Amino acid sequence: MNTTKTAAIGAASAIAVVALILAYPAMAATISPANAGPLAGTALGSGSGQSIVPTPTALTVGQTITFTSTSGQFHVVGKPSESGNASGTLTLSVTGAFKGGYALSIASGSLTINGTTYGVASGSAEMGPHEAHLVGQGDLVSTTPGSFLFAAGAHANFQGQTYNTVRFDVESNGVEYAVLLLATVAVS
């Protein structure tokens, strides 16, 4: 009798695990800047170990990684009805190559949010050893200076082009923006 109960419990547990695995994509699709942190769904929140560069190879000090948006959107944090288009570029320079990953500095960039373009003044980032899990922070230069956090994650490869999601949590003049960009990436 104990064997029958144990088998029934094991089968029920297996079914519950399969149901959770199958339900996860639908649940993840409901996450938006209105109900999650601005960096949700990035390398910080996904556990994806996919490289963000087109052909993963060991990077060297002095190389640059440039993200250029192909489309983008922003939401004002706490006010989901305030949203619109966003765009930007971000160039990172490899300043350190280690067995455990890479140290990077922001060489240049700009973000356009709600029609206002913000220059990127400075910042730094870290990336894992397989060109994955990129996270960083920086400062904006404009008439109303601000700062930002960012994270990038591999999104898709299409016709030989690698596309990434780059998410920013931007604060400027007391307003916080959640920005999501779909971007191409180039290494030089």
Backbone torsions as a table, in degrees:
resi	resn	phi	psi	omega
1	MET	NA	-38.2	177.6
2	ASN	-63.9	-34.4	178.6
3	THR	-64.5	-40.1	179.0
4	THR	-65.1	-44.4	179.0
5	LYS	-64.3	-43.1	-179.5
6	THR	-62.8	-43.3	178.8
7	ALA	-63.4	-41.8	179.7
8	ALA	-64.8	-42.8	178.6
9	ILE	-65.3	-42.4	178.6
10	GLY	-61.7	-42.9	179.0
11	ALA	-65.5	-42.7	179.4
12	ALA	-64.1	-39.6	178.7
13	SER	-64.7	-42.8	179.3
14	ALA	-63.0	-41.2	178.5
15	ILE	-64.5	-40.8	179.6
16	ALA	-63.7	-41.5	179.1
17	VAL	-64.8	-45.1	178.2
18	VAL	-61.2	-41.5	178.7
19	ALA	-62.0	-41.6	178.2
20	LEU	-64.5	-42.7	179.1
21	ILE	-62.3	-43.5	-179.6
22	LEU	-70.2	-30.4	-178.4
23	ALA	-80.2	-20.7	-175.0
24	TYR	-57.8	-46.9	-179.6
25	PRO	-59.4	-39.5	179.3
26	ALA	-66.6	-40.0	179.0
27	MET	-66.8	-42.8	-178.8
28	ALA	-64.3	-32.9	179.7
29	ALA	-66.9	-19.8	-179.5
30	THR	-85.4	-6.4	179.3
31	ILE	-75.3	128.5	177.3
32	SER	-138.3	167.5	178.0
33	PRO	-59.3	-19.2	-179.8
34	ALA	-76.1	-27.1	-176.9
35	ASN	-123.9	11.3	177.8
36	ALA	-143.5	166.1	176.8
37	GLY	-63.8	154.4	-177.0
38	PRO	-59.5	-25.7	-178.5
39	LEU	-98.1	7.7	178.6
40	ALA	-62.3	141.9	177.3
41	GLY	86.0	3.5	178.4
42	THR	-96.5	-168.5	176.5
43	ALA	-57.8	-28.8	178.4
44	LEU	-67.4	-36.1	-174.2
45	GLY	-106.2	-0.5	-171.2
46	SER	-111.3	-26.9	-177.0
47	GLY	74.2	7.7	177.4
48	SER	-68.6	131.5	179.4
49	GLY	-103.6	19.2	-178.0
50	GLN	-76.2	142.1	179.2
51	SER	-67.0	145.6	177.2
52	ILE	-92.9	-7.8	179.8
53	VAL	-98.0	153.0	-173.3
54	PRO	-58.5	-49.2	178.5
55	THR	-125.7	97.9	-174.2
56	PRO	-57.8	118.4	172.8
57	THR	-142.9	167.7	178.2
58	ALA	-66.1	125.1	176.8
59	LEU	-81.7	156.9	179.0
60	THR	-124.0	157.4	178.8
61	VAL	-58.0	133.3	-179.5
62	GLY	102.3	-21.2	177.2
63	GLN	-69.7	156.8	177.6
64	THR	-121.3	150.9	175.5
65	ILE	-121.6	120.6	-177.5
66	THR	-117.7	123.6	173.8
67	PHE	-99.1	130.9	176.7
68	THR	-128.3	121.3	-175.0
69	SER	-70.7	143.1	172.0
70	THR	-105.2	-23.1	173.7
71	SER	-162.2	161.8	-179.4
72	GLY	-168.7	164.7	-177.9
73	GLN	-148.9	149.3	174.4
74	PHE	-128.2	155.8	171.9
75	HIS	-135.0	141.0	171.8
76	VAL	-78.4	125.7	-177.6
77	VAL	-63.6	129.1	-178.9
78	GLY	88.3	-8.6	179.0
79	LYS	-135.2	75.3	-172.8
80	PRO	-60.1	-20.4	179.9
81	SER	-77.7	-15.0	177.5
82	GLU	-92.9	99.0	-176.8
83	SER	-148.5	169.8	178.8
84	GLY	176.3	-164.3	-177.4
85	ASN	-82.2	149.7	176.3
86	ALA	-141.3	156.7	176.3
87	SER	-152.9	170.3	178.3
88	GLY	173.9	169.4	172.7
89	THR	-134.4	152.6	178.4
90	LEU	-150.2	123.4	178.2
91	THR	-114.8	124.3	179.9
92	LEU	-111.9	141.8	177.6
93	SER	-110.3	133.9	178.4
94	VAL	-74.8	117.5	179.7
95	THR	-106.4	-13.2	178.3
96	GLY	-156.5	134.0	177.1
97	ALA	-120.0	117.5	-174.7
98	PHE	-126.1	165.9	176.4
99	LYS	-60.0	-35.3	-177.8
100	GLY	-91.2	3.3	178.5
101	GLY	145.9	-157.0	-172.8
102	TYR	-132.5	145.5	169.5
103	ALA	-104.9	136.6	-177.5
104	LEU	-133.2	153.9	171.8
105	SER	-123.5	153.1	178.7
106	ILE	-81.5	120.2	-179.7
107	ALA	-87.3	-38.9	180.0
108	SER	-168.3	171.4	176.1
109	GLY	159.7	170.4	175.3
110	SER	-156.5	152.5	175.9
111	LEU	-128.3	133.2	174.4
112	THR	-111.6	116.5	-177.9
113	ILE	-126.7	121.8	177.0
114	ASN	55.6	37.7	176.9
115	GLY	83.9	-4.7	178.6
116	THR	-104.7	129.1	179.0
117	THR	-98.6	128.5	178.5
118	TYR	-111.9	127.1	173.9
119	GLY	-79.5	148.2	177.0
120	VAL	-93.1	122.0	-175.9
121	ALA	-85.1	-50.5	-176.1
122	SER	-164.8	171.1	177.0
123	GLY	162.3	176.8	179.8
124	SER	-144.4	166.3	-178.6
125	ALA	-153.7	165.0	175.3
126	GLU	-132.1	148.8	-179.9
127	MET	-143.7	144.6	-178.7
128	GLY	-66.9	173.4	-173.2
129	PRO	-68.3	-18.4	-179.3
130	HIS	-110.0	33.0	-178.4
131	GLU	54.8	40.9	179.0
132	ALA	-127.3	167.9	175.6
133	HIS	58.1	57.5	178.5
134	LEU	-83.7	125.2	175.4
135	VAL	-139.1	150.5	179.2
136	GLY	-169.2	-173.8	179.9
137	GLN	-151.9	160.5	-179.5
138	GLY	-165.7	-179.7	179.7
139	ASP	-118.7	148.4	178.1
140	LEU	-100.9	150.8	173.6
141	VAL	-116.6	123.9	176.5
142	SER	-169.0	-172.6	176.5
143	THR	-69.3	-22.4	174.5
144	THR	-125.3	88.8	-176.6
145	PRO	-55.5	156.5	178.8
146	GLY	-156.5	-172.1	179.0
147	SER	-141.0	169.1	-177.9
148	PHE	-153.5	155.9	166.8
149	LEU	-111.0	152.2	175.1
150	PHE	-148.5	158.2	176.4
151	ALA	-148.4	145.2	179.3
152	ALA	-128.6	144.9	178.3
153	GLY	-142.8	150.8	177.9
154	ALA	-63.6	138.5	-178.4
155	HIS	-117.5	-56.2	-176.9
156	ALA	-165.0	158.9	169.8
157	ASN	-117.0	129.9	-178.3
158	PHE	-140.0	121.3	-179.8
159	GLN	48.0	46.4	176.2
160	GLY	81.6	-1.0	-179.8
161	GLN	-107.2	130.6	177.2
162	THR	-89.1	130.5	176.1
163	TYR	-115.2	140.1	-179.6
164	ASN	-126.5	158.0	168.1
165	THR	-99.9	133.7	175.4
166	VAL	-122.7	119.0	-178.4
167	ARG	-111.0	136.2	179.4
168	PHE	-121.5	144.2	168.2
169	ASP	-115.6	103.4	-171.2
170	VAL	-109.6	135.0	173.3
171	GLU	-122.0	125.2	177.0
172	SER	-147.0	126.0	177.2
173	ASN	54.4	39.6	176.8
174	GLY	81.0	3.6	178.5
175	VAL	-112.6	134.7	179.0
176	GLU	-107.9	128.9	-179.2
177	TYR	-115.3	138.8	168.4
178	ALA	-101.7	118.8	-174.9
179	VAL	-119.6	131.9	176.8
180	LEU	-123.2	122.5	178.1
181	LEU	-119.0	137.4	167.1
182	LEU	-94.9	122.9	-170.5
183	ALA	-136.4	148.3	168.6
184	THR	-85.4	159.8	-179.7
185	VAL	-132.2	140.0	177.0
186	ALA	-131.9	141.5	176.8
187	VAL	-114.8	131.8	178.4
188	SER	-139.4	NA	NA
